[in-house]
Amino acid sequence: MMGTLQLLLKLSLVIFMAGNLLDMGLRLQLNEALRDLRDVRFVVLALLWGFVLLPGVAYAIAHLVPMAAPYAMGLILLGMTPCAPFLPPMVDRARGDLGYTAAFMLLANVVIVAYMPFVVPVALKGLSADPWTIAKPLALFLLLPLGVGLVVQHRFAALAAKLHPIVKKLTGIDTVLMLLLCVVVYGKAFLDLGGSHAIGAQLLFFAAATIGPYLLSFGLPRAQKIVMSLGMATRNLGAAFAPLFALHGVEEHAIVMVALGVLMQASFSFGAATYYRNAGHVDGAARAST
């Protein structure tokens, strides 16, 4: 019975990854994204925060906070995977730049596939895998559905508009199913979180990922800083899960640590988006009164 549930969990993860990236491709405006990727400052800061500084922060927290090695592994994987598929509604809520959001999402997903196969084996000593073992599920379930969605959106816009709500709904249902299966399969491991420092470690990481990119993305307009902040506060959980499910013998607490990121990223990104929105209203009112 448990073997069947684990198989269903892996299947739901595949649907989660492919569905979210297909959904992204169906609504991502490629021409706008490519145009904004010509902004060198924005691209350099996105790469710096997403694939140098925040992975470094996650690595430092994982080794400074006393917690079991599997929790550290899960946190480091979260640190390598910026940008959740639900970033656009968060940026919209915060009154950020939706054009640059498309650019950020395209950049993050392409770089994740090129970056993780080579960095994961180095950063995670307990995860012995060759680059192709890690790259294969990322390319198959991230890049391929993203590419299909982009082609449909570019060539058959009317079809993309019809498919988008269907894919979004099915992926949402699958996400709930995946989380329920995680709880059923790894229920005891979730309970163990209460006696560890894993929750505190994630709180530290997500605080740094949300606040740092906004305050320290020098030279960017406020609307782009919002994209940077929310893009880093959200995590591509499918990409973080992929190496754990692709390999045999991975400790279940690492999987639970990544699953905890669902609650953390939702809380931090929604809270930050609300703050940015309200702060924008206050700034606008102050300028209007002067």
N, C-alpha and C positions, 0 to 999 in steps of 0.2 A: 504493500500500500504506500509506504513512504517513498519507495523508488518511483512509483507512478506520479506521486505529487512532485517530486524533484524534477522529473521529466517535464511535467506540465509547467513548472516554474521556469525552466530553461526555455520552453516554447513561448511562454508569455513574455520573457525577456527579449527574445528575438522579435516578436511582434511589436513590443514597446520601442525597441531601437529603430527598426525599419519603419514603423508607422509614424513615429515622431519626425524622422528625417524626410519621409515622403511628404508628410503634411507641410514641413518647412519648405520643401522644394516647390510645392504646388502654390505657395503664396509669396515666395521670395522673389522680389523684382531684381533679376540678375543685372540688368543694365544699370540700375541705381546702385546696386552693391559694388559692381566693378568700378563705377565712377568714383564712389566714395573711398574705395581702396587705393585711389591715387593720392589720398591725403597721407603723406609720409609720417607726419607727427602722430596721427591717430593710429596708424598701423604699427609703428615702432612701440608706442605705449601699450597697445593691446598685446603684442607679442611679449613685451617685457613683463607686464603684469601677469599675463595668462600662463607663460611657459618658462619664466625664470624666477620672478619674485615670489609669487604665491606658491608654486611648488616648493620653493626654498622655505617659505613660512611653514607649510605643512610638514616638511621634513624636520624642521627645527622643533616644532611642537611635538611631533611624534617621538622625538628622542629626548626632549626635556621633560615632558609630562610623563609621570610613571604610569604606564599602562601596558597591557599585554601586547606582544608582537603582532598578532592578527589585527588588533584595533589600529595599531600604527600603520600597518599595511593598507587598511581601508582608507585611512585619512590621507596618506600619501597619494593614493589613486584619485581621491576626490580633488586633491590639490593640483593634479595634472589635467583636469577636464573641465575647463570653463564653459559656460553658455548652455543653459537649458532651452529646450524648444519653446517653453512658455515665456521667453524673454520679451517678445513684442507687446503682449498685454501689460506687462509690468512697466515697460518704458512708456507706453501710451498713458498709463495711469499717472506716471510721474511727470508727464509732459516733456519727455526727452525727445531725441531726434530719431524718428523711426527709419529714416533713410540710412543713417549710420548703423542702426540696429541690424539691418539686412547685411551690411558690409561686415559687421562684427561676427554675425552668425556664420556666414560663409567662410570667413577667415579662420575662425575657431575650429570648425569641424574639419576643414582640410588639414590644418596643422596638427590636430589631435591624431589623425591617422598616420601622419608622417613622423610624429614626435614620440608617441608612446612605445612603439615597438623597440626603439633603441634606448629610451630612458628607463623604462620599467625594469628591465633586467639588471640595470646598474643600480637604481635607487632601492630596489626591493631584493635584498640578498636571499630572502627565503622563497622567492618566486623564480624558480629556474625555468626559463623558457627562451627559445630562440625568437628572434624578431618576427619571423613569418607566422609563428603560432599566435602571436599577439596581433599582428597586422591583419591576418585573414578575416577574423570576425568584424574588425573595425571597418575594413574596406567593403566587405560584403553587406553589412547591415547599417553602415552610416553613409559611406560615399555613394554606393550604388543606388539606394532609394532616393537620396538627395539629388543625384544626377537625373534619375527618371522623373522626379517631380519637376525639376527645372526645365527639362525638355518638354514635358506636357504643358507646363505653364507658359513657356515661350512659344510653342508651336500651336497649341490648342487651348487658348485662354478660356474659352467657354466651357470646355470639358473640365479644365482645372477648377473652375469656379463651382461646378457641380460635384466634383469628387472631393474637394476640400472638406466640406462639412461632414461627409460620410466617413472619410479617413479620420478626421478629428474625433468624431463620436466613438468610432470603433476603438481607436487608440486610447481614449479616455476610459472606456469600459475595461480594456485590457490592463491599463495601469492599476485600476482598483483591484482587479483579479490578481495581478502580480504581487501587489502589496499584501493581499490576504493570504496568498500562498506562501509568501515570505514569513508571515506570522505563524502559519500552521507548521511549516517545515522547520523553522528556526525559532520557535516560541521560547524554548528554554534559554537560547542564546540571547534573545531580546531581554529576558528577565535579568540576565547577568550584567546588562549595561548599568543597572542601578548600583552595583558594587564596584564599578570601575571608574576610571577618570575619563572615559571615552566621551561622555556628553560634554564635560567641561572643555576637553580638547577641541571638540567641534565648535563649541561656542566661541572659543578664542580664534579659531581659524576663520569662521564665517564673519566675525566682527572685523577682522583684519581685511578679509576679501571685500567687504562691503564699504568700509570707511576709507581704507588706504587709497584705492584707485580714484575716489572722488577728490580727496584732499591733495593728492600728490600727482595728479595728471596735469602737470603744469603746461599752460599754453592752450588748453582745450576750452572751447566755449562751454557754458554750463550744461547745455542740452547734450553735448557729447560726453561730458563727465558723468552724466546720469547713465548713459549707455555703458560706459566703462564700469561704473560701480555696479549696476544691476547685472551686467554681463558676467562679472566676476563673482557676484553674490549667488548667482545661479550656477548649477553644476550639471554637466552632461552625465547623468547617472548611468545611462546605457553604456557609455564608453568606459566608465569606471568599473562597472560590473563585468564587462567583456573578458578581461584577462582572468578574473576569478572563476568564471564559468567555463572558460576555454581549457583550463588546466585541471588535472586530477589532484585530489588530496589537499585542496585549499581549505584552511581552517574556517569553519562556519562563522566565527566571530568577525572575520574580515568582511564577509558578505553583509552581516548585520550592521557593521559600521557604515558601509556605503548606503544601506537602506535607511539608516538614521538621517542621512543627508536629505531625504525627501522632506521631512519635517523642518529641518534646519534651513534649507534654502527657501522654502515657502515662507517661513516666518521672517527671515531677514530681508528677502527681496520685497515682500509685500509691505513690511514695516518701513523699509527705506523708500519705496515708491510713494507711499503715503506721505512720508516726511518731505520728500522733494516736491511733491505736488502742493502741499500746504505752505511750504517755504516759498514756493514760486508765487502763490497767491498773495502772501504777505509782502514779498518784494514788489510785485506789481502794484499793490495798493499803495505802498510807500512812494513809489515813483509817480503814481497818479496824483498824490496829494502835494507833491513838491512843484 
